Amino acid sequence: MREKLPTDSLYKRSYEPKLDVHEKPKMSQWALLSSQHLFAMFGATVLVPFLTGLPVSAALIASGIGTLLYIWITKGQIPAYLGSSFAFILPITIALGANTLGEVLTALFFSGILYVVIGLIIKVFGTNWLISLLPPIVVGPVIMVIGLGLAPVAVDMAMYTDSGNQEGYSLTFIAVAVITLLITIGASVFLKGVLSLIPILIGIVGGYITAIFFGVVDFTQVRETGWFVLPDVHLPVISYEPSINVGLFIVMLPIVFVTVSEHIGHQVVINKIVGRDFFKEPGLHRSLIGDGAATMFAGLIGGPPTTTYGENIGVLAITRVFSIWVIGGAAVFAVILGFVGKFTALVQSIPSPVMGGVSILLFGIIAASGLRILIDAQIDLDNKRNLVIASVILVIGIGKAHLDFMIGDIPFNLEGMALAALVGIVLNAVLPKEETDNE
């Protein structure tokens, strides 16, 4: 018998469910319903390890196990799927340029711990402090920095056989990237229903087929890899140099506040779609702790940090299937794929212009979503205070400004997005809320 919503619920259902949160699907439908969520998260989840150099198999397993951990911690009440977080692409890429993977994974693990700490603070003190710390005028420009800061990565993959090397300029790569981009745009604009939620996946598949015709796909690894292989797992390593650990923490941990803000926004949407106040039961703190536990697990095996996925929220809205069992089924499928060697080898064989073409649109959408936050919050940029905060965040972040200093014998480094976010938080705290008349 279907559960009745509490009469004092702050949320009304946007859609009458075909399957409610705790209802099990028929066995004949279960695999199909779960596959839709798998396809929705797949393109973005795989793209993150491809861009950062982390193992694809670890990302899939981290996504699946992380989602199952989330379901368990939230007491099986919130139908949310967790995939690879795009917010960490730039800091991971920068960090891996000067540090070992194990050292970077340690910082990512502690990012998950910070998630948990924020969840516990919210349980005790509520969310007002977080909203004051990260209002839209700070979060919007920081998210724009994430997308625009990644723009050179997308363009390099689309243009050069050797990323950033002018001598590797290739018209073939550009052709493949442009066709991939057009396919992705077409899927995003013209497709309807569930297919409209997987334009990234459709773009990657279409671009891959195009790349085969252009002769830029190497199938060697696919042929040589077995069907069942142990996933490529890496463990975190604590450096003997304290300055390395502290420096990585400074780069990674500020990103958590941005993703927490995104997480809260996703929860608001899920509340409206499902018609339940998940902030009240099981509680926003449990949702954040679940996301943190998933990120900690990802850091333990070599996967990227996780976050709730808007694509899968869209699947909830279109299918009206809110069943936690369906979400769990998709998570199990993701874990299984992590052990299929030929599958991960096939993903790794995707040439860079295909990913470059998809990324041109995707990174632009990330930047535009930051702009949308400002618009939705009706931020007035005629207000000098707002204009100053947004302008400084954008230039510091996109300009890759960095601050190097010493505390005792330990060197510290703040750069790019982390520095921009910190400066934005400080400016928001110290600048007067009302404009003063200086005349």
C-alpha positions, 0 to 999 in steps of 0.5 A, spaced: 500 500 500 502 506 497 505 511 503 501 517 505 504 524 505 504 527 512 499 532 512 504 538 514 509 537 509 511 543 506 512 540 499 506 538 494 508 533 489 510 535 482 508 529 479 504 523 481 508 517 482 508 510 478 513 508 483 513 511 490 520 511 494 519 505 498 516 501 492 519 495 489 519 495 481 516 488 478 522 484 476 521 484 469 521 492 469 527 493 474 533 492 470 530 497 464 528 502 470 535 502 473 538 502 466 535 509 465 539 512 471 545 508 469 545 512 462 543 518 465 549 519 469 554 515 465 557 520 460 559 525 465 561 520 471 566 517 465 568 524 463 571 526 469 576 521 470 578 521 463 579 529 464 583 528 470 587 522 469 584 518 474 582 510 473 575 510 469 574 503 473 575 506 480 570 512 478 564 507 476 565 503 482 566 509 487 559 512 484 556 505 485 558 504 492 558 511 494 550 511 492 549 505 496 552 508 502 548 514 501 542 510 500 544 506 507 546 513 511 539 516 509 535 510 511 533 509 504 528 515 504 532 519 498 532 517 491 538 520 489 544 518 485 551 520 486 556 521 480 563 524 479 563 531 481 566 536 476 567 541 481 574 538 482 576 537 475 581 543 475 584 542 482 585 535 481 588 536 474 593 542 477 594 538 484 597 532 479 601 536 476 606 537 482 604 531 486 603 523 486 596 520 485 596 517 492 597 524 495 592 527 491 587 522 494 589 523 501 586 531 500 580 528 496 579 523 502 579 529 507 574 533 502 569 527 504 571 528 512 569 536 511 562 534 508 561 530 514 563 535 519 558 540 515 553 535 515 554 535 523 554 542 524 548 543 520 544 538 524 546 542 531 546 549 528 541 549 522 543 552 515 543 559 516 550 560 517 552 556 511 547 561 507 550 567 510 557 564 508 555 562 501 550 567 498 548 566 491 553 572 489 559 568 491 557 561 489 554 563 482 561 567 480 565 561 483 561 556 479 562 560 473 570 560 474 569 552 474 566 552 467 571 558 464 577 555 468 576 549 464 575 552 457 582 551 455 582 544 457 576 543 452 579 547 446 586 543 447 583 536 446 579 539 440 585 542 437 591 538 438 594 531 438 598 533 444 594 537 449 597 545 448 602 543 443 602 548 437 606 543 433 600 538 434 595 542 431 590 538 427 584 539 422 582 532 423 581 533 430 578 539 429 573 536 425 571 530 429 570 535 435 566 539 431 561 533 429 561 531 436 559 538 439 554 538 433 551 531 435 551 533 443 547 540 441 542 536 437 541 531 442 540 537 447 536 541 444 531 536 439 530 530 443 525 529 448 523 525 454 529 520 457 533 521 451 533 529 452 537 527 459 543 523 456 546 528 451 553 527 453 552 520 452 549 521 445 555 526 443 560 521 446 557 515 442 556 519 436 563 522 436 566 515 437 563 513 431 565 519 427 572 518 430 573 511 427 571 513 420 576 519 421 581 513 423 583 516 430 581 510 434 586 505 437 583 499 439 589 495 441 588 496 448 581 493 447 583 487 444 588 486 449 584 487 455 580 481 458 573 481 459 573 480 467 579 484 470 580 487 477 579 494 477 585 499 477 585 501 484 589 506 488 590 508 495 591 515 498 598 516 501 600 521 506 606 525 504 612 525 509 612 533 507 607 536 512 607 542 507 605 538 501 599 535 505 597 542 507 598 545 500 593 540 497 588 541 503 588 548 501 586 547 494 581 541 495 577 543 501 574 550 499 571 546 493 567 542 498 563 549 500 561 550 493 559 542 492 555 543 498 551 549 496 549 545 489 547 539 493 542 543 497 539 546 491 539 539 488 535 537 495 530 542 494 528 540 487 528 532 489 523 535 495 519 538 490 518 532 485 517 527 490 513 531 495 517 530 501 521 534 506 527 531 506 530 536 509 526 534 515 526 527 514 531 524 514 534 530 515 539 535 510 545 533 515 544 525 513 544 527 506 550 531 506 554 526 511 552 520 505 555 524 500 561 525 504 562 518 506 561 517 498 567 522 497 571 518 502 570 512 499 572 514 492 578 517 495 580 510 498 580 507 491 582 512 486 576 515 484 573 522 483 569 526 489 562 524 488 556 529 488 548 528 487 546 528 479 541 533 476 541 528 470 538 523 475 533 528 478 531 529 471 530 522 470 525 522 476 521 527 474 520 524 467 519 517 469 515 519 475 519 512 478 521 515 485 523 508 487 530 507 491 530 500 489 531 503 482 536 507 484 540 502 488 539 497 481 543 503 477 548 503 483 549 495 482 550 496 475 555 501 475 559 497 480 559 491 475 561 495 469 567 497 473 570 490 473 568 489 465 575 490 463 573 491 455 568 496 457 573 500 461 578 499 455 573 501 450 572 508 454 579 509 455 580 508 447 575 514 446 580 519 443 581 526 446 577 530 440 571 527 442 571 529 449 574 535 447 567 536 443 563 534 448 567 538 453 566 545 449 558 544 451 559 541 458 564 546 461 560 552 458 553 549 461 557 549 468 559 556 467 552 558 464 549 555 471 553 559 475 550 565 471 543 562 472 544 562 480 545 570 479 539 570 475 534 566 479 537 569 486 535 576 482 542 579 484 542 586 482 549 588 479 547 595 479 549 594 486 556 596 487 557 591 492 555 585 488 558 588 482 565 588 486 564 581 489 563 578 482 568 581 478 574 580 483 572 572 483 571 572 476 578 575 474 582 572 480 579 565 478 580 565 471 586 569 471 589 563 475 592 568 481 596 564 486 598 566 493 605 563 495 607 564 503 610 561 509 608 560 516 614 558 519 618 553 515 611 550 511 610 553 505 603 554 503 599 556 496 593 558 494 591 559 487 585 559 482 578 557 484 580 556 491 583 563 492 577 566 488 572 562 493 576 565 499 576 572 497 569 572 495 567 569 502 571 575 505 569 580 501 561 578 502 563 578 510 566 585 510 563 589 505 557 593 507 550 590 505 547 597 503 550 602 499 552 608 502 551 615 499 558 618 498 556 624 495 
